[in-house]
Amino acid sequence: MTATPITDNARKAAVVDAMTSALSANKVLSAPEELGVYAETLTAPADSTRLPALAVLPESTDDVQAVLAVARANNAIIWHFCNGMDIGEGAPQVAGAIALDLRNMNKIVEINERLAYCVVEPGVTYRALHEALEARGVALAVDSGDNPEESVIAGFLDRKAGYTGYADHFLMQCGMEAILPDGELVRTGMGAMPKSDCWQLFKFGYGPWVDGAFTQSNYGVVTKLGMWLMPKPPAAKPFMVSVDNFDSLAPLVDALQPLKINMVVTNGVAITNGLYEAALHGSRPNSDGPVSDAEVKTLAKFLGVGEWNLFGCLYGVPKNVEFAWNIVKQTFEAVPGATVHDADSRGADDPILKMRSTAVIGGAPRDFLSPLAKWNGGGIMRVSPVSSITGADVLWLAKMQREVCARHSQDFLASFNAVWRNVNHTATLTFDRNDPDARASAQACAEEIVSTAAANGFGQSHSAPELDHLSAGIYGWNNGAQQQLAMIVKDALDPEHILSPGKAAIGG
């Protein structure tokens, strides 16, 4: 029997009593004023259509197993969150769910300095892990994304990337512990072997490698995760390349391409437009509609940035970094109209380069999300097409997104991340999240970007919850065989669809 929302008071009272008995009263929330935060998203305030019936805050794997047992016994839906800060990224898609908030499972289980890895629980944030590393005085860094308060596990589960040499969080993950919907506790990779001392050292073990199945899915609750940490290099040189013409994005990316493929530049290279930098470092002009091209140029000139701005970093021993810098500098100086900057040319206290440098050198978490949310009314919806690392593809997507944004009176805040042989694009749509018309306009804009990109062969790497079904639906090769496989796995692991049904358009 498929799990159902809790919609009547008698059933709610029974489930609250059962959860309180299984856990304790201080781990169960049921008052409406305590539950509103779980119904918020980055795009909208709390909504009754997403309001959970109750929330539980376990502190151990035993607690999580107990919560799942109560949910199964009562045929109730659970929607799980890693640490509370990811709540806005994925509120329940139905009212009457049980919010499973893992913020109190916040132990850093292990930091191994010699072998450069850590093991964390879901409530551990990038900031908390960074501060723990700094407090111990170990020469290791954690790569973080755009939000210091995001759970390390949540970032991995959404396959996000950062900006250091360890930018690919999915690649740097090694070993996990997860609880399946039926309550079974599993450890993956070498962790499945009793007495193994390689759980965080060898990703695969023997047999199928299943860790990836828990990302962007609803197959289980991850309770521990191993992550490789980046040794702080003897030398590092952050740099910035700016161009003042929109179409110069293509030769800029083409210049970057061989540097990435040959691993001369190994960090997650950020490419942003001038308006994105203005949103991070300034205030939005008081004007109706989107910021005009003239205003963008004024803001960019004031900040000393270009139409497009590339941020990279070189790592290694001093002589190797110096040698690589000469190659990088000559490569980008050959791009027409490009200006190549480093700390010497911009100054050590320049806020633009400094904000990136602290992140790419030592992994210090920097907050990119909050300034963007404040840019235009608190609402954010991000659209994330992915392309090859070729100038023609990147420029086409950038032009398309700019044109669609203009049609919907949206500012085009562009940030791209080149990690390996692809570029993850992000168009950040900002709006007044308390205004239904503004939300609808952003939704329409986002949907057009997703659909237009798909019609030209570009899929999405991530998805806002409001775009889940659209983003999943574009992967329709062979009558949607991939999504059918996802449903087969869901039905096998969670036949009652108890756990987060509908997440990533799976089972809901």
N, C-alpha and C positions, 0 to 999 in steps of 0.2 A: 504494500500500500504506500503510495507516494505521501511524503510528509506534507503537512498543511500548516498555514499560519495559525497563530493563537489569536483568536478574534473575540472570544467571550470571557467574561470575568471569572466564571467558575473554573474554566480550563486554565486560565492564567494563574489563579490562586493555587491550583493543584501543582502546577509546574514550579512556581515559586517555592512552595513548601518542599517539593522534592529536591530542588536545587539546594535549598538552605540545609536540608538534612544531609545531602551528599557532601556539601562543602562547609559553609558556615554563613551566618547572616551577613557578616561584613564583606563577603565575596559576592553577594547577590544584590543587584539594584533593580527596583521595580517602580519607583515613584516617577511620574511623567517628567518632572523637572530634572531628573537624573538621566533621562533617556534621550532628550532632545539632541544632544551632541552626536549621537549615533545616526541620526537621520539627516545630518548636514552633509553637503558635498562642497567641493570647490566652486561649484556653479550656482548653488542655491542654499538658502537657509533651511532649517529643519522643516520637514514636510510630513504630514500625517500618513502619506502613502509609503513612507520608508521607516516609520517609527517602530522600533522593536517593542515587544511585549515586556521584555526584561533584559538585563545584561548580567553577565557573570565574569568575574575577574579571578581566574585560577592562579595558583602560585607554583604548580608542579605538574609533571606529566600525569601523576595520579589524579590530580584535580581535573585535568582535561579529559581523561578517560571517564571520570565520573560524570562530567557534563554531557559527554556524548552518550553515555548509557541512559541518563535521564531523558535526553532528547529522543533516543530511539524508543524508549518505553512509552513516551507520550506522543510519538509520531510528529515531533515538532521540528521546525527548520532552525538551523544554526547559521549565523553569518559571522565569520571570524576576522579579527583585526590583530595586527602584530603588536602595536604599542600605543594605540590611541591617536598618534599623529597621522597614521595612514587612514583614519576614519573618513576624512573628507575625500579620499581617493576612491572610495567604494562603499557607499552606504547600501544597506540591504535593498534589494530590488522589489521587496514586498513588505507590507506592514505585518507586524505580529511575529517576527522572527525572534530568536534568542541571540543577542549580541555577545559573542565570545571575544572578550578583550584580554589580550595576553600581556598587557603592559607590566604586570607585576611579576612576570617571569623574566627578570631582567639581570640575570647573573652572567658575568663574563666567566665562563667555566674554566677556560685555560688560555694563557698566553705563553707560547713557546718561543723564547727569544732565539735559541740556537737554530731551530728549524723554520722560524719565521711564519708561524700560523697562530690562529686563535680559534676558540670555540665559543659561540655565544648563544644565548636564548633570545626569543623573539622581542622582548622588551628592551634590548640593548640598542641604543641609538649610535649613529656615527659619532656624535659629540662625546657620548659617554666612553666609547671605545678609544677615541683619540685622547681624551683626558687620562684614561687609565694607562695608555702607552706612555704619555708624557710624564705622569706621576712616577712610573717605574724607571724612567730614564733610559728606556730601551730605544735602540736606533732603528725603530720600525715605524711605518706609517700605514694608516688605513685609507683607502681611496673612498671618497664620499661623492655623492651626487649634488643635487641642488638644495637639499634641505638637511641641515645638521641634526634635526630632531627626528628624522626618519629612521625607522628600524633597519638595522643592517640586513636582517633576514627579509624584510619587506622589499628592500631595494633589489636584493637578489631574486626574489620570487617574481618581481615584475621585469626582470632582466634589464635593469637600468645600467647605465654606464657612467663613469666619472671622467676624470681629467688627468690622472697621473699615468705612469707607466703600467699601473695595474688597473687601468680603466675598465676593463672587461670583467665585471663582477661575476658573471656566469662562469667564465674561464677560471677565475681565481677561487671559486668555491671548491671544497673538497670534503665530501662526507656530510651526511645529515641524519638526523633522527626525526621521524614523523609518526603521527598517530593517524591511522586510517579511520574512515567513518564508522567501522564496526568496533573500534576501540583497540585494534591490534597495534602494538608498538614495533616499528621496524627501524633498523639502521642500515644505511646503504653503503655500497662500496666495501672497503676493507672493514668497516664497522660491523658488517654482518658476520665476521669471523671472530669467535671468542679468542681473547688474549692478543689480538692483533695490535701492533704498535704503529701501524701505518694508516690509520683511519683518515688522518688529515694530510697524508703524504702521497697516496696513490688513489686516484679518483675512482677507479673502475672495479677493483676486485676481479671476480670471475663471473661470467654470465651477463645477462642484459644490464645495461646501465640505466637506472630508472630516475635518477635525480631530476633530470630535466622535465619529467612528467609532472612534477609538483609546481613548476613555474607557470604563471598565467593560466592557472587551472583551479579546480576545486576538488582535488583528489585526496587531500589530507591536511592535517595541521602540523606544520613543521615546528618542532620544539627545540632543536639544536642544529647549529650549522657551523661547519668548519670553513674558514676563509684564510687564504694565504695573504700575508702582510708584506708590504714592500720595504726592503731594507733601504734606509736613507742613503743616498749615493754620496761618494766623496766630493763630487762636484755636480752642480746642476745649473743650467742656463735657460731661464724662461725668455721667450721672445714674442714679438707681436709684429704682424704684417698688415698694413692697411692699404686699401685701394679706394679711390673716390668715384669710380664709375660702376653702376650696377652690373653691367655686362662683364666687367673685369673679374667677376666671381668665377667665370669659367677658366681663364688662364691661371687664376690663383689656385684653384683646385687641381688643375692639371699639373701645376708645379709641385703641389704637395704629394700627388699620387706616387711617384717613384720613391720619395722620401719615406712614405709610409710602407710601401710594399717591400722595400729593402731594409726596413726597420732602422733607418737613420733617425727618424723622429718616432719615438715609441709611445709617447703619451696619447691620451685621448684629446685630439686637437679640436678645440672649439672654434667655430666660425660664426660670428654674429653680425647683424646689421647695426647701423648707427642708432636706430630707434631703440633696439634692445638694450644697448649700452646706456642710452638716456634713461630708460626705465629702471635700470639698476642703480644709476648714480644721480638721477635728477628728478625733477617734478614735471608732470604733464602740463603743457600749455593750457590755459583756460580758453578752450575753443569748442564750438559745437562740431560734432562729427569727428572723423579721424584726423590725426595730426597731419598737416599739409606737408608737401615736399619741401617747401621753403622753411617751414618750422623745423623739419628734420635736419636740414642742412645747418641751420643756426645752432641747434642743439649739438650736432656732431662737431661743428667747429669749436664751440665752447669747451667741449670735453677733449678735443684733440684726437678724435677718432675719425675713421673713414666711413664710406658707404658700406664697406665690408671690412671686418677685422678678424684676423686669424691669430690664435693663441696656441703656441707650442712650447715644448721644453726638451732640452737635451740632458742626458744623464751619463755618468761614468766617472772615470778618473780625469783629472784636470786636462792632461794633454789630449786625451781622446775627445773630450768635450770641445776643446779649442779647435781641433782638427775638423770635427763635425760642424761646428759653427761656421767655419769658413765655407764649407760646402752649402749649408743651408742659406747663408747670407747671399752667396753668389746666385743660388737658384732663384730665390725670391726677388732679388734685385733685377733679374732678367724679365720679370713680369712687368709689362708696360704700366707706368703710373704707380707702381708699388713703392711704399716706404717701409723699410725694415727697422724695427725698434728693439732695443734691449734696455736693461736697467740703466745703462750708462747714458743712452740718448734721451730717455724719458725722465730719468731721475728716480732715485730709490723710493721716494714717497709718492710717486704718481699713483693715484687711486685706481686707475684702469688696469695697469699692468700688475700692481701690487695685489689686487683682489685675486687675480688669477695665479700669481706667483706663490702666494701662501698655500694655495690648494695643490698646485702641481709639484712643488718641491717637497714639502713635508706632510702633505695630506691633511692640512688643517681644514676642517669643514667650514665652508663659507655658505652663507644664506643667499641664494639667488631667488628663492620662491617668494619670500615676503615682499621685497620691493616690487616684484611684478604684480602681486595681488593688490598692492596699494596704487598702482598706476592709474586705474580707471574704475574704481568702485568696488573692489574686493573680490570680484568673480574671475575665475580662470578656467579656460578650457583649452587643453593642448592637443594639437593634431600632429601625428608623427609618421609621415611618409619615410620610406627608406629607399635609397638609391645606391648605384655604384659610385665609386670615387672617381668619376669622370666629370670634367667641367661641363659638358653638354647636358648631362642628366641633372646635375645639381642646379645649373642655371635654369633649365626648363621648369623644374619643380618650384624654384624660388619665384620665377615670373608668374607661374600659374597661381601660387598661393597669394602673391601680392595682388593680382588682378581679382581673385575671388574675395579677398578681404576688402578691397575697394568697393566692390559691388554691394557688400553687406555693411558698409560704413564701419569697418573694423580696422584698428591699427595693425600693421604687419610687423610684429615683433618676432624676428627670426633668430634661432640659434641652432646650429648644426654641430654634430659631433662625429668626427672621423676617427674610428677606432682601429679597424683593420683595412679591409678592402671595400668597405661600404661607408656611406654617410647617413647617419640618423638625423633627419630633419625634425625640427619642432617649430610650429607656428603657435605662439601663445596668444590666445584671444582673451582680452580683458574687458570687463563690463561691470555694470552695477548688478550684483547678484540678487538684490532685493526688487529689481524691476523685471517683471515677467516678459515684457516686450524685449528688453535687452538680452535676457537669457535666450529667448526664442531666436533672436537675430544671430547670436553667437552659435546656437545649435545649427541653424540653417547654413551658416558659413562653414562650420566644421564638416557638416555632412557633404557639402558641395566639394570641399577639398578632398575628402576621402574618396568620393565617387569619381571625381575627375582624375585623381591620381591612379585609381584602380583601372579606369578605362584606358589608361596609357601604360599599364603594366607595373605600376608602383604600389606596393602594399604598405601596410601599417606595421610598425614595430611595437607600438604601445597603443593603448586606447583608453580614453576617458570612459567611465561606466556608461554614460549616455550614448556612447558610440559602439558599445561592445558588439551588438548584433550586426551592425553595418560593417565594422572592421573584420569580424570573423567571416561574414558572408562573402567578402571579396576573394577569399581563398576557396574558390569553387571548382577547381580543376577536377575532372572526372566525377561530375555530379556531386561535388562536395565530399569526396572520399575522406579527406583529412578530418573534417568535422564529424563525419559519421564514425570514424575511428575514435575520436575524442568521446563520443557518446557511448560507444561500446565499452570503453574503459570506465567511464562514469557509472554505467549501469552495473558493471561487474564489481566495482569497489563500493558503490553507494547506491544500491538498488532502490532505496526509498527516497533518494535525492534529499537527504537531510542537510548536507553541508553546502552552504552557499550556492544553492541552485540558481543557474542563470549567469553566474560569473564567467566571463569570457565566452558568453553565449553557450555554455555547456549545461544542459540539464534544467533549463528553466525558460 
